[in-house]
């Protein structure tokens, strides 16, 4: 076996060998960098699982690198070149935009599961530009695009390997070069799925239909999908098809957040002793903060993580009141969560447009202001490769009184639906990461008092584990039901794009 220059731990090396063996069965040898054409009669699924910090992402990244060096093409979801009979491909997918963006920040060209289900249809003239950028054609001369603009596109593609981003860098809008979207009709080849603990059975079955060779990467300590029967899809695989990473690599860098997360595995640790640990760590390391109140300034980009819906709604109303938000409109910079798309079947193309731009259920969005037409909003989709969209919107702000209907500051008759995103449930936060995370500890305490067990673990421990591991650099453990006044007004200056936004034009009759 020939491993990459990077030194693996024993469990990572075993997982590498297992994945390499699966890939060899499909005709891809990453050790000897040898490819054979796809074999239609072969298929296989396996899982690489492990807790936070165990090196799953590093292994995924190294496997991606090895496949690329062996000659396997990466399918990004934004453009696919000409098909060849002997072509081998890899798609790296995540359930949400935010989860995909976490991988992209680490150099892994990931996209969402939903995005790979639909492929863009390019204007024939601009498809020649896409082929040139992807190395499948010559540089083109197109009216309206100067040499300087083409150079900008080329430079962008070398950095981002994204055709839409490159064309946007040349000064084009999405509607200039993408004429529509179509459902993928032919299966792909190899699929790596990150955050697979979030998959439900139906999604897993869909992925197996698309990818003959499928490798799942997931964390068994996270929360199972809300609508599942209590387990995670990789738990249904036979033991021979699972490899678990035990060693925690990031702990070697003295990471107090991961230390706390892994302390939850000790059956002797109850809620009070865990809070004592948090307080002790906070007293000697600034990466953990014992917070007496919620910081409203952080909620605009990093939602407070809660368990109970009542807590979520109460914090949202407190956030809006702190910023002086009027009841009949949103302020620029307010965070939203996409709750789905409400469009009739006849407007299927519009639905595909919105979903392909990242407006899928659970997407985190920032409100940028009203659109050009009544009921439309300008939005920034967090984690999306092309984040700026304009869409008919239905925004619901739920009432604190359960008997009352949600308050809707404005709405189109149909379009993308949103809930407020200043606070989210820990279930919805799975797959996301933020630099600083606020965890509302009174909710975790309430879960501990209930004594519920989920998938063999006390529910409060699963909630705490997921919430804590959302923090990249700082964990704020909020122990009081208080909200600090904001130090500055809401703003969208941090979201200013250096290039022209990709705006979706509405279809006739959709308002």
ROKEGU-814124 format. One line per field, with one value per residue (C-alpha): x, y, z; residue number from 1. Coordinates in pm, whole numbers, padded with zeros to 5 digits, always signed. Layout:
<sites>
east X | ...;
north Y | ...;
up Z | ...;
seq NUM | ...;
</sites>
This chain:
<sites>
east +00000 | +00125 | -00015 | +00007 | +00295 | +00061 | +00101 | -00219 | -00309 | -00372 | -00750 | -00724 | -00489 | -00736 | -01021 | -00806 | -00739 | -01109 | -01215 | -00931 | -01048 | -01405 | -01281 | -01067 | -01379 | -01530 | -01219 | -01036 | -00698 | -00586 | -00267 | -00129 | -00322 | -00486 | -00834 | -01056 | -01396 | -01700 | -01839 | -02219 | -02261 | -02062 | -02183 | -02088 | -02153 | -01941 | -01918 | -01633 | -01762 | -01610 | -01667 | -01568 | -01194 | -01128 | -00997 | -01295 | -01263 | -00886 | -00936 | -01208 | -00980 | -00687 | -00906 | -01038 | -00680 | -00578 | -00876 | -00800 | -00434 | -00547 | -00737 | -01090 | -01289 | -01464 | -01832 | -01915 | -02280 | -02234 | -02105 | -02036 | -01821 | -01860 | -01926 | -01669 | -01729 | -01422 | -01458 | -01450 | -01608 | -01639 | -01895 | -01843 | -02180 | -02331 | -02695 | -02687 | -02516 | -02345 | -02207 | -02078 | -01920 | -01736 | -01573 | -01495 | -01309 | -01086 | -01010 | -01265 | -01485 | -01815 | -02168 | -02514 | -02696 | -02983 | -02759 | -02621 | -02972 | -03022 | -02780 | -02766 | -02843 | -02594 | -02649 | -02449 | -02226 | -02126 | -02091 | -01783 | -01639 | -01720 | -01543 | -01237 | -01230 | -01264 | -00974 | -01189 | -01167 | -00984 | -01018 | -01316 | -01395 | -01749 | -01911 | -01943 | -01661 | -01326 | -00989 | -00966 | -01301 | -01191 | -00867 | -01069 | -01284 | -00975 | -00815 | -01134 | -01165 | -00808 | -00899 | -01259 | -01296 | -01651 | -01780 | -02063 | -01822 | -01577 | -01845 | -01969 | -01612 | -01629 | -01931 | -02213 | -02531 | -02661 | -02951 | -02697 | -02548 | -02780 | -03105 | -03259 | -03212 | -03291 | -03329 | -03033 | -03134 | -02818 | -02638 | -02302 | -02002 | -01841 | -02005 | -01858 | -02131 | -02029 | -02253 | -02436 | -02587 | -02838 | -02960 | -03300 | -03373 | -03536 | -03236 | -03004 | -03202 | -03197 | -02818 | -02774 | -02967 | -02736 | -02398 | -02293 | -02004 | -02094 | -01885 | -02061 | -01875 | -02062 | -02062 | -02252 | -02277 | -02492 | -02871 | -03052 | -03282 | -03604 | -03826 | -03619 | -03706 | -03432 | -03118 | -02872 | -02849 | -02488 | -02600 | -02794 | -02472 | -02303 | -02000 | -01766 | -01879 | -01810 | -01482 | -01479 | -01210 | -01140 | -00840 | -00919 | -00652 | -00762 | -00735 | -00359 | -00373 | -00525 | -00877 | -01090 | -01415 | -01353 | -01238 | -01578 | -01765 | -01587 | -01628 | -01999 | -01926 | -01844 | -02155 | -02057 | -02092 | -02430 | -02551 | -02424 | -02076 | -02062 | -02148 | -01876 | -01633 | -01747 | -01699 | -01353 | -01236 | -01382 | -01175 | -00848 | -00914 | -01077 | -01203 | -01475 | -01690 | -01925 | -02181 | -02441 | -02644 | -02702 | -02507 | -02753 | -02467 | -02366 | -02722 | -02730 | -02478 | -02449 | -02785 | -02835 | -02869 | -03169 | -03368 | -03723 | -03925 | -04072 | -03720 | -03636 | -03941 | -03887 | -03524 | -03622 | -03872 | -03615 | -03359 | -03599 | -03700 | -03335 | -03271 | -03595 | -03730 | -04080 | -04362 | -04451 | -04110 | -03768 | -03445 | -03152 | -02923 | -03187 | -03113 | -03365 | -03395 | -03548 | -03847 | -03915 | -04061 | -04433 | -04490 | -04746 | -04634 | -04672 | -04389 | -04147 | -03872 | -03885 | -03860 | -03553 | -03399 | -03445 | -03327 | -03027 | -02925 | -02925 | -03273 | -03337 | -03505 | -03276 | -03059 | -02940 | -03012 | -02956 | -03220 | -03063 | -03375 | -03688 | -03671 | -03781 | -04131 | -04382 | -04328 | -03974 | -03665 | -03296 | -03119 | -02771 | -02759 | -02493 | -02243 | -02364 | -02103 | -02317 | -02494 | -02697 | -03052 | -03379 | -03691 | -04060 | -04066 | -04302 | -04151 | -04315 | -04236 | -04402 | -04602 | -04507 | -04872 | -04929 | -05293 | -05201 | -05111 | -04754 | -04705 | -04606 | -04438 | -04474 | -04539 | -04571 | -04856 | -04606 | -04231 | -03960 | -04082 | -03868 | -03862 | -03652 | -03297 | -03168 | -03216 | -03241 | -03295 | -02991 | -03143 | -03146 | -02791 | -02641 | -02399 | -02326 | -02032 | -01969 | -01661 | -01842 | -02142 | -02387 | -02554 | -02858 | -02777 | -03117 | -03266 | -03003 | -03081 | -03453 | -03373 | -03163 | -03453 | -03682 | -03456 | -03517 | -03290 | -03236 | -03052 | -02903 | -02774 | -02933 | -03094 | -02930 | -02585 | -02661 | -02797 | -02493 | -02250 | -02403 | -02430 | -02073 | -01917 | -02077 | -01816 | -01496 | -01308 | -01522 | -01802 | -02026 | -02223 | -02515 | -02650 | -02908 | -03227 | -03101 | -03018 | -02748 | -02832 | -02657 | -02344 | -02398 | -02688 | -02763 | -02556 | -02489 | -02145 | -01979 | -02176 | -02079 | -01987 | -01690 | -01869 | -02215 | -02478 | -02655 | -03021 | -03307 | -03569 | -03928 | -04136 | -04454 | -04736 | -04515 | -04539;
north +00000 | +00350 | +00620 | +00994 | +01188 | +01283 | +01046 | +00865 | +00710 | +00334 | +00373 | +00627 | +00394 | +00108 | +00330 | +00441 | +00076 | -00010 | +00281 | +00207 | -00155 | -00041 | +00198 | -00077 | -00291 | -00004 | +00027 | +00314 | +00233 | +00533 | +00361 | +00292 | +00581 | +00354 | +00391 | +00160 | +00254 | +00240 | -00107 | -00101 | -00422 | -00312 | -00113 | -00067 | +00144 | +00193 | +00439 | +00611 | +00730 | +00903 | +01178 | +01540 | +01582 | +01220 | +01313 | +01233 | +01557 | +01517 | +01163 | +01280 | +01557 | +01318 | +01065 | +01345 | +01452 | +01094 | +01046 | +01372 | +01274 | +00938 | +01125 | +01125 | +01440 | +01636 | +01710 | +02042 | +02080 | +02415 | +02282 | +01943 | +01907 | +01671 | +01311 | +01044 | +00673 | +00607 | +00916 | +00858 | +01118 | +01208 | +01432 | +01549 | +01631 | +01762 | +01792 | +02173 | +02479 | +02554 | +02202 | +02217 | +02558 | +02420 | +02164 | +02425 | +02640 | +02336 | +02300 | +02027 | +02122 | +02020 | +02103 | +02018 | +01693 | +01891 | +02087 | +01769 | +01642 | +01930 | +02040 | +02387 | +02439 | +02689 | +02925 | +02759 | +03063 | +03080 | +02702 | +02746 | +02974 | +02710 | +02443 | +02666 | +02730 | +02357 | +02278 | +02118 | +02384 | +02688 | +03046 | +03210 | +03556 | +03662 | +03993 | +04199 | +04021 | +04195 | +04025 | +04183 | +04028 | +03687 | +03718 | +03792 | +03485 | +03269 | +03399 | +03337 | +02982 | +02898 | +02996 | +02873 | +02611 | +02745 | +02839 | +03065 | +03246 | +03292 | +03430 | +03657 | +03784 | +03872 | +04093 | +03855 | +03768 | +03414 | +03487 | +03582 | +03234 | +02986 | +02935 | +02683 | +02368 | +02004 | +01699 | +01465 | +01170 | +00961 | +00818 | +00951 | +00751 | +00793 | +00991 | +01108 | +01225 | +01435 | +01487 | +01166 | +01149 | +01402 | +01171 | +01007 | +00672 | +00823 | +01048 | +00751 | +00545 | +00833 | +00861 | +00487 | +00519 | +00798 | +00669 | +00306 | +00369 | +00562 | +00649 | +00805 | +01019 | +01082 | +01131 | +00863 | +01091 | +01350 | +01366 | +01139 | +01307 | +01438 | +01228 | +00911 | +00602 | +00687 | +00569 | +00685 | +00533 | +00416 | +00208 | -00014 | -00116 | -00443 | -00405 | -00507 | -00194 | +00046 | +00189 | +00390 | +00647 | +00638 | +00863 | +01231 | +01425 | +01778 | +01718 | +01702 | +02072 | +02131 | +02209 | +02271 | +02271 | +01918 | +01813 | +01916 | +01746 | +01415 | +01435 | +01380 | +01016 | +00938 | +00777 | +00920 | +01278 | +01429 | +01777 | +01945 | +01792 | +01888 | +02250 | +02244 | +02136 | +02421 | +02674 | +02534 | +02546 | +02895 | +03017 | +02929 | +02936 | +03219 | +02974 | +02874 | +03148 | +03116 | +03372 | +03535 | +03657 | +03608 | +03851 | +04003 | +04126 | +03765 | +03648 | +03832 | +03588 | +03307 | +03198 | +03100 | +02721 | +02600 | +02282 | +02408 | +02593 | +02821 | +02934 | +02992 | +03212 | +03408 | +03483 | +03590 | +03844 | +03969 | +04009 | +04210 | +04428 | +04494 | +04624 | +04823 | +04624 | +04743 | +04492 | +04549 | +04509 | +04349 | +04536 | +04492 | +04235 | +04028 | +03653 | +03409 | +03031 | +02889 | +02674 | +02545 | +02669 | +02708 | +02700 | +02505 | +02232 | +02455 | +02674 | +02383 | +02568 | +02856 | +02608 | +02452 | +02797 | +02884 | +02547 | +02544 | +02887 | +02744 | +02818 | +02470 | +02388 | +02480 | +02728 | +03025 | +03356 | +03725 | +03977 | +04250 | +04457 | +04459 | +04346 | +04541 | +04390 | +04374 | +04065 | +04008 | +04014 | +04051 | +03777 | +03651 | +03270 | +03186 | +02927 | +02931 | +02968 | +03237 | +03384 | +03676 | +03600 | +03785 | +03582 | +03606 | +03560 | +03463 | +03556 | +03420 | +03550 | +03312 | +03449 | +03383 | +03299 | +02948 | +03034 | +03318 | +03283 | +03371 | +03739 | +03795 | +04135 | +04097 | +03817 | +03722 | +03494 | +03214 | +03163 | +03083 | +03067 | +03178 | +03169 | +03410 | +03286 | +03469 | +03145 | +02790 | +02448 | +02228 | +01975 | +02237 | +02345 | +02008 | +02035 | +02402 | +02564 | +02918 | +03088 | +03167 | +02969 | +03056 | +02755 | +02825 | +02603 | +02632 | +02432 | +02160 | +02149 | +02110 | +01814 | +01655 | +01687 | +01497 | +01192 | +01111 | +00867 | +00888 | +00618 | +00479 | +00810 | +01063 | +01326 | +01615 | +01474 | +01441 | +01797 | +01932 | +01739 | +01867 | +02225 | +02236 | +02091 | +02366 | +02607 | +02653 | +02892 | +02991 | +02830 | +03060 | +02859 | +03090 | +03020 | +03298 | +03392 | +03741 | +03933 | +04199 | +04514 | +04537 | +04750 | +04842 | +04860 | +04577 | +04597 | +04411 | +04561 | +04226 | +04070 | +04314 | +04110 | +04216 | +04109 | +04157 | +03937 | +03654 | +03755 | +03527 | +03685 | +03588 | +03378 | +03517 | +03498 | +03431 | +03727;
up +00000 | -00086 | +00142 | +00078 | +00232 | +00518 | +00812 | +00904 | +01236 | +01232 | +01215 | +00931 | +00741 | +00782 | +00658 | +00361 | +00270 | +00292 | +00070 | -00174 | -00200 | -00272 | -00541 | -00701 | -00740 | -00943 | -01161 | -00983 | -00828 | -00618 | -00501 | -00849 | -01012 | -01267 | -01414 | -01616 | -01768 | -01536 | -01477 | -01496 | -01296 | -00989 | -00691 | -00331 | -00022 | +00287 | +00575 | +00756 | +01093 | +01393 | +01646 | +01599 | +01556 | +01460 | +01114 | +00890 | +00694 | +00656 | +00524 | +00286 | +00158 | +00105 | -00076 | -00299 | -00374 | -00459 | -00693 | -00868 | -00913 | -01054 | -01327 | -01184 | -01274 | -00999 | -01063 | -00896 | -00991 | -01167 | -01501 | -01657 | -01962 | -02253 | -02156 | -02243 | -02229 | -02018 | -01796 | -01418 | -01191 | -00823 | -00651 | -00291 | -00138 | +00185 | +00291 | +00332 | +00181 | +00512 | +00545 | +00187 | +00250 | +00556 | +00327 | +00061 | +00316 | +00368 | -00001 | -00079 | -00381 | -00223 | -00330 | -00194 | -00257 | -00402 | -00639 | -00794 | -00870 | -01113 | -01383 | -01541 | -01909 | -02055 | -02344 | -02630 | -02677 | -02311 | -02292 | -02513 | -02243 | -01982 | -02189 | -02221 | -01844 | -01774 | -02009 | -02278 | -02547 | -02679 | -02558 | -02726 | -02856 | -02764 | -02834 | -02519 | -02333 | -02350 | -02311 | -01966 | -01868 | -01996 | -01802 | -01488 | -01555 | -01602 | -01282 | -01085 | -01215 | -01111 | -00754 | -00722 | -01001 | -01039 | -01385 | -01257 | -01024 | -01313 | -01546 | -01267 | -01230 | -01601 | -01525 | -01625 | -01438 | -01403 | -01638 | -01908 | -01938 | -01761 | -01949 | -01708 | -01502 | -01573 | -01353 | -01378 | -01594 | -01600 | -01295 | -01188 | -01068 | -00723 | -00443 | -00109 | +00131 | +00431 | +00738 | +00650 | +00999 | +00859 | +00580 | +00602 | +00440 | +00129 | +00060 | +00107 | -00143 | -00395 | -00362 | -00415 | -00742 | -00862 | -00738 | -00795 | -00554 | -00238 | +00070 | +00370 | +00626 | +00949 | +01326 | +01522 | +01827 | +01650 | +01648 | +01401 | +01145 | +01300 | +01073 | +01101 | +01302 | +01551 | +01373 | +01111 | +00765 | +00805 | +01105 | +00862 | +00683 | +00783 | +01012 | +00730 | +00544 | +00832 | +00955 | +01276 | +01355 | +01727 | +01774 | +01822 | +01630 | +01702 | +02076 | +02030 | +01948 | +02295 | +02181 | +02492 | +02291 | +02168 | +02514 | +02650 | +02364 | +02420 | +02797 | +02736 | +02643 | +03007 | +03161 | +03501 | +03375 | +03459 | +03368 | +03685 | +03663 | +03296 | +03373 | +03640 | +03365 | +03141 | +03421 | +03502 | +03138 | +03091 | +03385 | +03210 | +02834 | +02638 | +02375 | +02622 | +02778 | +03075 | +02955 | +03179 | +02882 | +02509 | +02288 | +02039 | +01815 | +01744 | +01667 | +01332 | +01181 | +01435 | +01574 | +01936 | +01955 | +02155 | +02206 | +02261 | +01998 | +02265 | +02357 | +01993 | +01934 | +02256 | +02165 | +01812 | +01948 | +02200 | +01919 | +01700 | +01993 | +02082 | +01730 | +01715 | +01422 | +01320 | +01319 | +00955 | +00788 | +00812 | +00868 | +00632 | +00786 | +00968 | +00949 | +00803 | +00762 | +00443 | +00533 | +00182 | -00146 | -00208 | -00582 | -00788 | -01026 | -01332 | -01198 | -01166 | -01352 | -01105 | -00818 | -00976 | -01023 | -00656 | -00526 | -00757 | -00622 | -00270 | -00140 | -00006 | +00323 | +00611 | +00414 | +00620 | +00455 | +00528 | +00420 | +00206 | +00138 | -00078 | -00439 | -00745 | -00738 | -00449 | -00237 | -00366 | -00145 | -00214 | -00023 | +00061 | +00092 | +00350 | +00228 | -00134 | -00406 | -00577 | -00273 | -00413 | -00526 | -00568 | -00499 | -00418 | -00040 | +00239 | +00576 | +00891 | +01238 | +01480 | +01769 | +02130 | +02190 | +02053 | +01982 | +01746 | +01380 | +01271 | +01196 | +00832 | +00778 | +00401 | +00156 | -00205 | -00306 | -00362 | -00352 | -00097 | +00264 | +00558 | +00936 | +01139 | +01198 | +01507 | +01699 | +01566 | +01712 | +01762 | +01521 | +01242 | +01326 | +01234 | +00945 | +01016 | +01188 | +01308 | +01449 | +01774 | +01893 | +02170 | +02334 | +02551 | +02850 | +03028 | +02739 | +02774 | +03147 | +03070 | +02844 | +03119 | +03366 | +03127 | +03132 | +02765 | +02585 | +02207 | +02011 | +02332 | +02471 | +02707 | +02485 | +02669 | +02594 | +02222 | +02218 | +02402 | +02179 | +01855 | +01984 | +02117 | +01802 | +01589 | +01735 | +01536 | +01765 | +02063 | +02263 | +02467 | +02726 | +02813 | +03162 | +03211 | +03029 | +02945 | +02627 | +02600 | +02406 | +02066 | +02048 | +01681 | +01435 | +01195 | +00878 | +00554 | +00493 | +00569 | +00283 | +00010 | -00298 | -00513 | -00832 | -00981 | -00807 | -00982 | -00989 | -01084 | -01306 | -01218 | -01450 | -01595 | -01340 | -01035 | -00798;
seq 1 | 2 | 3 | 4 | 5 | 6 | 7 | 8 | 9 | 10 | 11 | 12 | 13 | 14 | 15 | 16 | 17 | 18 | 19 | 20 | 21 | 22 | 23 | 24 | 25 | 26 | 27 | 28 | 29 | 30 | 31 | 32 | 33 | 34 | 35 | 36 | 37 | 38 | 39 | 40 | 41 | 42 | 43 | 44 | 45 | 46 | 47 | 48 | 49 | 50 | 51 | 52 | 53 | 54 | 55 | 56 | 57 | 58 | 59 | 60 | 61 | 62 | 63 | 64 | 65 | 66 | 67 | 68 | 69 | 70 | 71 | 72 | 73 | 74 | 75 | 76 | 77 | 78 | 79 | 80 | 81 | 82 | 83 | 84 | 85 | 86 | 87 | 88 | 89 | 90 | 91 | 92 | 93 | 94 | 95 | 96 | 97 | 98 | 99 | 100 | 101 | 102 | 103 | 104 | 105 | 106 | 107 | 108 | 109 | 110 | 111 | 112 | 113 | 114 | 115 | 116 | 117 | 118 | 119 | 120 | 121 | 122 | 123 | 124 | 125 | 126 | 127 | 128 | 129 | 130 | 131 | 132 | 133 | 134 | 135 | 136 | 137 | 138 | 139 | 140 | 141 | 142 | 143 | 144 | 145 | 146 | 147 | 148 | 149 | 150 | 151 | 152 | 153 | 154 | 155 | 156 | 157 | 158 | 159 | 160 | 161 | 162 | 163 | 164 | 165 | 166 | 167 | 168 | 169 | 170 | 171 | 172 | 173 | 174 | 175 | 176 | 177 | 178 | 179 | 180 | 181 | 182 | 183 | 184 | 185 | 186 | 187 | 188 | 189 | 190 | 191 | 192 | 193 | 194 | 195 | 196 | 197 | 198 | 199 | 200 | 201 | 202 | 203 | 204 | 205 | 206 | 207 | 208 | 209 | 210 | 211 | 212 | 213 | 214 | 215 | 216 | 217 | 218 | 219 | 220 | 221 | 222 | 223 | 224 | 225 | 226 | 227 | 228 | 229 | 230 | 231 | 232 | 233 | 234 | 235 | 236 | 237 | 238 | 239 | 240 | 241 | 242 | 243 | 244 | 245 | 246 | 247 | 248 | 249 | 250 | 251 | 252 | 253 | 254 | 255 | 256 | 257 | 258 | 259 | 260 | 261 | 262 | 263 | 264 | 265 | 266 | 267 | 268 | 269 | 270 | 271 | 272 | 273 | 274 | 275 | 276 | 277 | 278 | 279 | 280 | 281 | 282 | 283 | 284 | 285 | 286 | 287 | 288 | 289 | 290 | 291 | 292 | 293 | 294 | 295 | 296 | 297 | 298 | 299 | 300 | 301 | 302 | 303 | 304 | 305 | 306 | 307 | 308 | 309 | 310 | 311 | 312 | 313 | 314 | 315 | 316 | 317 | 318 | 319 | 320 | 321 | 322 | 323 | 324 | 325 | 326 | 327 | 328 | 329 | 330 | 331 | 332 | 333 | 334 | 335 | 336 | 337 | 338 | 339 | 340 | 341 | 342 | 343 | 344 | 345 | 346 | 347 | 348 | 349 | 350 | 351 | 352 | 353 | 354 | 355 | 356 | 357 | 358 | 359 | 360 | 361 | 362 | 363 | 364 | 365 | 366 | 367 | 368 | 369 | 370 | 371 | 372 | 373 | 374 | 375 | 376 | 377 | 378 | 379 | 380 | 381 | 382 | 383 | 384 | 385 | 386 | 387 | 388 | 389 | 390 | 391 | 392 | 393 | 394 | 395 | 396 | 397 | 398 | 399 | 400 | 401 | 402 | 403 | 404 | 405 | 406 | 407 | 408 | 409 | 410 | 411 | 412 | 413 | 414 | 415 | 416 | 417 | 418 | 419 | 420 | 421 | 422 | 423 | 424 | 425 | 426 | 427 | 428 | 429 | 430 | 431 | 432 | 433 | 434 | 435 | 436 | 437 | 438 | 439 | 440 | 441 | 442 | 443 | 444 | 445 | 446 | 447 | 448 | 449 | 450 | 451 | 452 | 453 | 454 | 455 | 456 | 457 | 458 | 459 | 460 | 461 | 462 | 463 | 464 | 465 | 466 | 467 | 468 | 469 | 470 | 471 | 472 | 473 | 474 | 475 | 476 | 477 | 478 | 479 | 480 | 481 | 482 | 483 | 484 | 485 | 486 | 487 | 488 | 489 | 490 | 491 | 492 | 493 | 494 | 495 | 496 | 497 | 498 | 499 | 500 | 501 | 502 | 503 | 504 | 505 | 506 | 507 | 508 | 509 | 510 | 511;
</sites>
